[in-house]
C-alpha cells in the first residue's frame, strides 16, 4: 500500500519537468534604420567629441524596419546621397590610431553613415580622412532608445542618444 502512494509522487517528480517544458516564443528586438518611412519618426542625437570639445553635433531619424534584407540595397546605394550620410570637418593636430599624425592646419573630414543594423541598434560607420589618406574607419553601435558611447580612438568619442525631435543643423 505504501508503494502505491509513493508511485504517483515519483511519477510527478520525474515527469513534471517534461510536462512544463514547452517552447516559448520570444519576440525578437526590432531592427532600426534611418531610411524608413514611418510616422511618427523617432530621432537620435549624435555628438563627436575630441578631448572635451564637441566637434560635431547632429541628429538623424530612426524607423523600425521589418526585415534588414529589404533595406540592404537602399543602404548600399544611398551612402553617398544627401540625408543618408553626415559629413563634417574640423582642424587636425592629433594622432589617429597612434600612427597617423595630422597638423593643426590640416582639415579632417568626418563621415557618419548607417553601415548596418542589429536587433535594437543601428550600426554607424564612422570615418576620418584627409585629402591624402584614411585616418580612421570604424563602427559605433547606436542603441535604440538609450544612450551609447564609444571611444573610437584615444580621446575621440562618439555618443548617440534618443531625442524627441530633429535637431536644427
C-alpha positions in Angstrom: 0.0 0.0 0.0 2.8 2.3 0.8 4.3 1.7 -2.6 1.1 2.8 -4.3 1.3 6.2 -2.6 5.0 6.7 -3.5 4.5 5.8 -7.1 2.3 8.8 -8.1 4.7 11.2 -6.2 7.6 9.6 -8.1 5.9 9.9 -11.4 5.1 13.6 -10.8 8.6 14.3 -9.6 10.1 12.8 -12.7 7.5 13.8 -15.2 6.8 17.4 -14.2 9.9 18.9 -15.8 8.9 17.2 -19.0 5.3 18.4 -18.8 6.4 22.0 -18.2 9.0 22.2 -20.9 7.0 24.0 -23.5 8.7 26.1 -26.2 8.0 29.7 -25.5 8.1 32.3 -28.3 10.5 35.1 -27.7 9.7 38.3 -29.6 13.0 39.5 -31.2 14.0 43.1 -30.8 13.2 45.3 -33.7 15.6 46.3 -36.5 16.1 50.0 -37.0 17.1 52.2 -39.9 17.4 55.9 -40.7 16.0 55.1 -44.1 12.4 54.3 -43.0 9.1 55.9 -43.9 7.4 55.8 -40.5 5.2 58.0 -38.5 5.9 59.3 -36.0 9.6 59.3 -36.6 12.0 58.9 -33.6 15.3 60.7 -33.6 18.7 60.0 -32.3 21.2 62.8 -31.4 24.8 62.3 -32.3 27.9 64.0 -30.9 31.6 63.5 -31.9 33.8 64.7 -29.1 37.6 65.3 -29.3 39.1 65.6 -25.8 36.3 67.5 -24.0 35.2 69.6 -27.0 32.2 68.7 -29.2 33.5 68.9 -32.8 30.2 67.8 -34.4 26.6 67.6 -33.3 23.6 66.4 -35.4 20.6 64.2 -35.3 19.0 61.6 -37.6 15.6 59.9 -37.8 15.2 56.3 -36.9 12.4 54.0 -38.0 11.6 50.3 -37.3 12.0 48.0 -40.3 10.6 44.5 -40.7 13.5 42.9 -42.5 17.1 44.1 -43.0 17.3 42.4 -46.4 14.6 44.8 -47.7 16.9 47.7 -46.9 20.3 46.4 -47.9 20.0 47.8 -51.5 18.9 51.1 -50.1 21.8 51.2 -47.6 24.4 50.4 -50.3 23.1 52.8 -52.9 22.2 55.7 -50.6 25.5 56.0 -48.7 26.7 59.0 -50.8 23.3 60.7 -51.1 22.3 63.7 -49.0 20.4 62.8 -45.9 22.0 59.3 -45.7 25.4 60.4 -44.7 26.5 63.1 -42.2 29.6 65.0 -43.4 31.6 67.5 -41.3 35.1 68.8 -41.0 37.4 70.0 -38.2 41.0 71.1 -37.8 43.7 68.4 -37.3 46.5 68.5 -34.8 46.0 65.0 -33.4 47.3 61.5 -34.0 44.9 58.9 -35.2 45.3 55.2 -34.3 48.7 56.1 -32.7 50.1 56.3 -36.2 48.6 58.9 -38.4 49.7 62.4 -37.4 47.8 65.5 -38.6 48.9 69.1 -38.3 46.8 71.8 -36.8 46.4 73.4 -40.3 45.0 70.2 -41.9 41.3 69.8 -42.4 39.9 66.5 -41.4 36.7 65.3 -43.0 34.4 63.2 -40.8 31.6 61.0 -42.2 28.9 59.1 -40.4 26.5 56.7 -42.2 24.4 53.6 -41.5 26.6 50.6 -42.0 24.1 48.0 -40.9 21.6 47.1 -38.2 21.3 44.7 -35.3 18.3 44.0 -33.2 17.7 47.1 -31.1 20.6 49.0 -32.6 21.9 50.8 -35.7 25.5 50.2 -36.7 27.0 53.6 -37.7 30.1 53.7 -39.9 32.5 56.5 -38.7 35.5 57.6 -40.7 38.0 60.4 -40.7 40.1 61.3 -43.7 42.5 64.0 -45.1 42.8 64.7 -48.8 45.6 62.1 -48.8 44.6 59.2 -46.6 42.1 57.5 -44.4 42.9 58.1 -40.7 40.3 56.0 -39.1 37.4 53.8 -40.2 35.3 52.2 -37.5 31.8 51.3 -36.2 29.7 52.8 -33.4 26.7 50.9 -32.1 23.8 53.3 -31.6 21.3 51.5 -29.3 17.7 52.5 -30.0 16.0 54.2 -27.1 19.1 54.7 -24.9 22.4 56.5 -24.8 25.5 54.8 -26.3 29.1 55.9 -26.1 32.2 54.6 -28.0 35.7 55.7 -27.6 36.7 55.1 -31.2 40.3 56.3 -30.7 42.1 57.7 -27.7 40.5 61.0 -26.8 37.9 60.6 -29.6 34.4 59.6 -28.6 31.1 59.1 -30.5 27.9 59.5 -28.4 24.3 58.8 -29.6 21.2 59.3 -27.5 17.4 59.4 -28.0 15.8 62.9 -28.6 12.2 63.9 -29.2 12.7 66.0 -32.4 15.2 66.6 -35.2 17.9 69.0 -34.2 18.3 72.1 -36.3 21.6 72.0 -38.2 
